[in-house]
Amino acid sequence: MRYTHIFFDLDGTLLNTAPGIKHSYQYALCQLGLPVLAEDELDFVIGPPLFWVFHEALGCDEATAQRGVDLYREFYRPTGMWECSPYEGIPELLHALHAAGIRLGIVTGKTQEFATKLAEHFGLAELFDVIIGTTFTDKTADKKQMLEKAFALCGLDETTKTGALMVGDRCFDIDGANDAGIDSMGVLYGFGSREELTASGATHLVQSAAEAQALLLNG
């Protein structure tokens, strides 16, 4: 199938943002007086919304969870945000898709401000028709709702959205695509696992950006 619109998650899909995200959580946990987990113990924090991680995964009450979010951003904005890099082959993939006339977007649980700044920083922003993220006050990141916003901005309706694809590394991306009624592609180089992506019912699975490019352009 030839897709006309492809929407990408950011963390773990386009960019390896793990170092900055984990360092930001470590800073927040330290400031909160909570046990500071080692980097290899923090894989679970990448993907879900910030508030959910502090409240649900780390067991903080709502006030402490919100304080954790604020402390995270206190470190992330000046420092952690820039501790990242595109995955191998991602710039080439995006340029190839764009050159083929496929419309591209970012749909991410990261705030829209940060997502836009990172896309600009790596010289990729011009390739995307839309960048959909959260606001600083959001406590959830509903991928279905964000995809529907992207559909509206791209002029897709119930009929034409069948040409859309969501690409991501976590179950949240695949579940959002399923709920929005479109195909999905799970990338195995990110922060999720084959088991997680398979359980959520990813339409496609790829090991690398190069494999994704071959599948999307050559079928």
Rosetta blueprint (number, residue, H / E / L):
1 M L
2 R L
3 Y L
4 T L
5 H E
6 I E
7 F E
8 F E
9 D L
10 L L
11 D E
12 G L
13 T L
14 L L
15 L E
16 N E
17 T L
18 A H
19 P H
20 G H
21 I H
22 K H
23 H H
24 S H
25 Y H
26 Q H
27 Y H
28 A H
29 L H
30 C H
31 Q H
32 L H
33 G L
34 L L
35 P L
36 V L
37 L L
38 A L
39 E H
40 D H
41 E H
42 L L
43 D H
44 F H
45 V H
46 I L
47 G L
48 P L
49 P L
50 L H
51 F H
52 W H
53 V H
54 F H
55 H H
56 E H
57 A H
58 L L
59 G L
60 C L
61 D L
62 E H
63 A H
64 T H
65 A H
66 Q H
67 R H
68 G H
69 V H
70 D H
71 L H
72 Y H
73 R H
74 E H
75 F H
76 Y H
77 R L
78 P L
79 T L
80 G H
81 M H
82 W H
83 E L
84 C L
85 S E
86 P E
87 Y L
88 E L
89 G L
90 I H
91 P H
92 E H
93 L H
94 L H
95 H H
96 A H
97 L H
98 H H
99 A H
100 A L
101 G L
102 I L
103 R E
104 L E
105 G E
106 I E
107 V E
108 T E
109 G E
110 K E
111 T E
112 Q H
113 E H
114 F H
115 A H
116 T H
117 K H
118 L H
119 A H
120 E H
121 H H
122 F L
123 G L
124 L L
125 A H
126 E H
127 L H
128 F L
129 D L
130 V E
131 I E
132 I E
133 G E
134 T E
135 T L
136 F L
137 T L
138 D L
139 K L
140 T L
141 A L
142 D L
143 K H
144 K H
145 Q H
146 M H
147 L H
148 E H
149 K H
150 A H
151 F H
152 A H
153 L H
154 C H
155 G L
156 L L
157 D L
158 E L
159 T L
160 T H
161 K H
162 T H
163 G H
164 A E
165 L E
166 M E
167 V E
168 G E
169 D L
170 R L
171 C H
172 F H
173 D H
174 I H
175 D H
176 G H
177 A H
178 N H
179 D H
180 A H
181 G L
182 I L
183 D E
184 S E
185 M E
186 G E
187 V E
188 L L
189 Y L
190 G L
191 F L
192 G L
193 S L
194 R H
195 E H
196 E H
197 L H
198 T H
199 A H
200 S H
201 G L
202 A L
203 T L
204 H E
205 L E
206 V E
207 Q L
208 S L
209 A H
210 A H
211 E H
212 A H
213 Q H
214 A H
215 L H
216 L H
217 L H
218 N H
219 G L
